[in-house]
């Protein structure tokens, strides 16, 4: 079989001629590192851009999720006001009658700390 001069005997193709960078391995490595560095800088800029937009995205999502809750809250406040007016009209009493009921006083009852000290047998000791 006849081969052309300068062809690879196995593939029959012309071999790739090394370029100036291929002949100098440190230069090839520097070029590869430089390309990698440029790609990393582009990725870093993309990530910084995304990071700058994150607060706006979270704020918008929060407001979207809060909108129905705020609407319901407003509706409930309006209903509460109407119901209070109705109660006042039906009772014919002063607004103080609608004050929230308070639990009876704790006169004579020990505090929680005193009760715990008693339960654990530490009555004579004071907390450090």
Buried (B, 14 or more C-beta within 10 A) or exposed (E): EEEEEEEEEEEEEEEEEEEEBEEEEEEBEEEEEEEEEEEEEEEEEEEEEEEEEEEEEEEEEEEEEEEEEEEEEEEEEEEEEEEEEEEBEEEEEEEEEEEEEEEEEEEEEEEEEEEEBEEEEEEEEEEE
